[in-house]
Structures are given as structure tokens and as C-alpha cells.
Amino acid sequence: MNRITAFAGAAALLAGGCTTVEPMDYARTLCETVPRAEFSTCASRVLDHYRASARMTDTPFGYSTSGPFAMVIADQLYLGRYRSDPFAAAFEAAHDGEVCRGHYDAGAGSFDAILAVRCDDGRTGTADLVLDQGGRNGIGTVQFDDGTRGRIVFGHGAAGAAPSGA
């Protein structure tokens, strides 16, 4: 499956189409930009992260959704978690000790549902996410002010199952 097909399949699911996106489709969408020799390692790490996160039941009080979050920036895989409610969202993901964080808060004056992103190395930018119909899974992109771009997948759907108690 080429990258256009994988991304189109994920986009069709998120847009309410009848395409089923399997966990490996999320991993392909996320890891397609890494060098071919590193693709299997990236995809395996994404799937392991999502499966481990699917077993977690520590949803913080007051959040309607939370779950695993992964992104690839400049061939580097960042893994973490996201949380959101109807008017705010945030994520934190790390790679080799470097953390990137994103947030959106309508109550604090954010007019667009675009997350402001800041990484420990000083990079700043924005993340634009697309939710599925249930609002718990999705895909997206991150764009930094220096021109660096990345891909994002998030939610328990990437693991093929909702967390227990969801």
C-alpha cells in the first residue's frame, strides 16, 4: 500500500466513509516518511505504544477523551498521550528525552481548533488535527516555524480496541 492510499483510507474513515482503518494503516500513515530501513521499527514501536496505552485506564477526571498519541518529525518517532474535552485539548510526546507539547484552549481565547506546539529544543509551530466521527481518534499534521513538518495519529482506535471502561 503506498502512502497516498494509506492516508486516503485514514481520511475516508475520519470523514465518515465506510473504509475500515486497521491499526497497521495508522502505523503506515505515521511512519511512511522514515527511511525504509527504519520503517518496521517505527511501525512496531507505534503499535506497541498504542496497545500498551489501550490497557491504561487512568483517564483524568473531567476529560471526555484521552489516549495514546504519536507523531513523526524529521524521521524521529515521538510517543505520548493526549487529553481533550469539548473546549480544550493537549498532548505531550517524547523522543530520546526531548518533549514536544501542544495545547488549545477556547476558554483562554483560542479562536481556532489549532494546537500551539513547543518542543524542548525551542521549535514552535502548530498542529492541525482531524477527528473521527466519535471524536476519540484521528490523524493530523504538525508544522514548525522553521518549515519542518510531521504527521500525527492519536486515539485508541489505532490499537484496534477501545480502552477498558471506555
C-alpha positions as CSV (number, residue, x, y, z in Angstrom):
1,M,0.0,0.0,0.0
2,N,1.5,3.3,-0.9
3,R,1.4,6.4,1.3
4,I,-1.4,8.1,-0.7
5,T,-3.6,5.0,-0.3
6,A,-2.9,4.7,3.4
7,F,-3.6,8.4,4.1
8,A,-6.7,8.3,1.9
9,G,-8.0,5.3,3.8
10,A,-7.5,7.1,7.1
11,A,-9.0,10.3,5.8
12,A,-12.1,8.4,4.5
13,L,-12.7,6.8,7.9
14,L,-12.3,10.2,9.6
15,A,-14.7,11.8,7.1
16,G,-17.3,9.3,7.9
17,G,-16.7,6.9,4.9
18,C,-17.2,3.2,5.1
19,T,-13.4,2.4,4.9
20,T,-12.1,0.4,7.9
21,V,-8.7,1.6,9.1
22,E,-6.7,-1.1,10.8
23,P,-4.0,-0.4,13.3
24,M,-1.3,-1.1,10.8
25,D,-2.9,1.6,8.5
26,Y,-2.3,4.2,11.3
27,A,1.3,3.0,11.6
28,R,1.9,3.2,7.9
29,T,0.4,6.7,7.7
30,L,2.6,7.8,10.5
31,C,5.9,6.0,9.6
32,E,5.9,6.4,5.9
33,T,8.3,9.3,5.9
34,V,11.1,7.5,7.9
35,P,13.9,5.8,5.9
36,R,12.8,2.4,4.5
37,A,15.3,0.6,6.7
38,E,13.7,2.1,9.8
39,F,10.0,1.6,8.8
40,S,9.5,-1.7,10.5
41,T,11.0,-0.5,13.8
42,C,8.9,2.7,13.7
43,A,5.6,0.8,12.9
44,S,6.3,-1.8,15.6
45,R,7.0,0.9,18.2
46,V,3.8,2.7,17.3
47,L,1.7,-0.5,17.5
48,D,3.3,-1.5,20.8
49,H,2.8,2.0,22.3
50,Y,-0.9,2.0,21.3
51,R,-1.5,-1.5,22.6
52,A,0.1,-0.7,25.9
53,S,-1.9,2.6,26.1
54,A,-5.1,0.7,25.4
55,R,-4.7,-1.2,28.6
56,M,-4.4,2.0,30.7
57,T,-7.5,3.2,32.5
58,D,-6.2,6.3,34.2
59,T,-8.3,8.8,32.4
60,P,-8.1,12.1,34.4
61,F,-11.3,13.3,35.9
62,G,-13.0,15.9,33.8
63,Y,-11.6,14.8,30.4
64,S,-14.0,13.3,27.9
65,T,-11.2,11.7,25.9
66,S,-7.6,10.8,26.4
67,G,-5.3,8.2,24.9
68,P,-2.2,7.4,23.0
69,F,-0.6,10.0,20.8
70,A,2.3,9.5,18.3
71,M,4.0,11.7,15.7
72,V,6.9,11.6,13.3
73,I,9.0,14.7,12.9
74,A,12.2,14.6,10.7
75,D,12.3,10.8,10.8
76,Q,12.0,10.7,14.7
77,L,9.1,9.0,16.4
78,Y,7.6,10.8,19.4
79,L,5.3,8.8,21.6
80,G,3.0,10.2,24.3
81,R,-0.6,10.9,25.3
82,Y,-3.3,13.3,24.6
83,R,-6.4,14.5,26.5
84,S,-9.3,16.7,25.5
85,D,-12.7,18.0,26.3
86,P,-15.1,19.9,24.1
87,F,-13.2,23.2,24.6
88,A,-9.6,22.3,25.2
89,A,-7.0,19.7,24.1
90,A,-3.4,19.0,24.9
91,F,-0.7,16.4,24.1
92,E,2.8,15.6,25.2
93,A,5.1,13.3,23.2
94,A,8.8,12.5,23.7
95,H,11.7,11.1,21.7
96,D,15.0,10.4,23.4
97,G,14.2,12.7,26.3
98,E,13.1,15.6,24.1
99,V,9.5,16.5,24.7
100,C,7.0,18.3,22.4
101,R,3.8,19.7,23.9
102,G,0.7,21.1,22.2
103,H,-2.4,22.8,23.5
104,Y,-5.6,24.5,22.5
105,D,-8.0,26.3,24.9
106,A,-11.1,28.0,23.7
107,G,-11.6,29.4,27.3
108,A,-8.3,31.2,27.1
109,G,-9.1,32.9,23.8
110,S,-8.0,30.3,21.2
111,F,-10.3,31.0,18.2
112,D,-9.3,28.1,16.0
113,A,-9.0,24.5,17.0
114,I,-5.3,24.5,16.1
115,L,-2.9,23.4,18.8
116,A,0.1,25.6,19.6
117,V,3.2,23.4,19.7
118,R,6.5,23.9,21.5
119,C,9.4,21.5,21.8
120,D,12.2,21.4,24.4
121,D,14.7,22.2,21.6
122,G,13.0,25.6,21.1
123,R,11.0,24.8,18.0
124,T,7.5,26.2,17.9
125,G,4.6,25.6,15.5
126,T,1.1,24.4,15.1
127,A,-0.8,21.1,14.9
128,D,-3.9,20.6,12.9
129,L,-5.9,17.5,13.8
130,V,-8.9,15.8,12.2
131,L,-11.1,13.7,14.5
132,D,-13.1,10.7,13.5
133,Q,-16.9,10.7,14.0
134,G,-16.6,9.6,17.6
135,G,-14.1,12.3,18.4
136,R,-11.7,9.9,20.1
137,N,-9.2,9.0,17.3
138,G,-7.7,10.9,14.4
139,I,-4.8,12.0,12.2
140,G,-3.1,15.3,11.7
141,T,-0.1,17.3,10.8
142,V,2.4,19.4,12.7
143,Q,4.1,22.4,11.0
144,F,7.0,24.2,12.7
145,D,8.1,27.8,12.1
146,D,11.4,26.5,10.7
147,G,9.5,24.6,7.9
148,T,9.8,21.2,9.5
149,R,6.6,19.1,9.0
150,G,5.4,16.0,10.7
151,R,2.5,13.5,10.9
152,I,0.3,12.7,13.8
153,V,-2.0,9.8,14.7
154,F,-3.9,9.5,18.0
155,G,-6.6,7.6,19.9
156,H,-7.2,4.1,21.0
157,G,-8.6,3.2,17.5
158,A,-5.0,3.0,16.3
159,A,-4.6,0.0,18.6
160,G,-7.7,-1.7,17.3
161,A,-9.7,-1.5,20.5
162,A,-11.1,1.0,23.0
163,P,-9.6,1.0,26.5
164,S,-11.4,-1.0,29.1
165,G,-14.0,1.1,30.9
166,A,-14.5,3.4,27.9
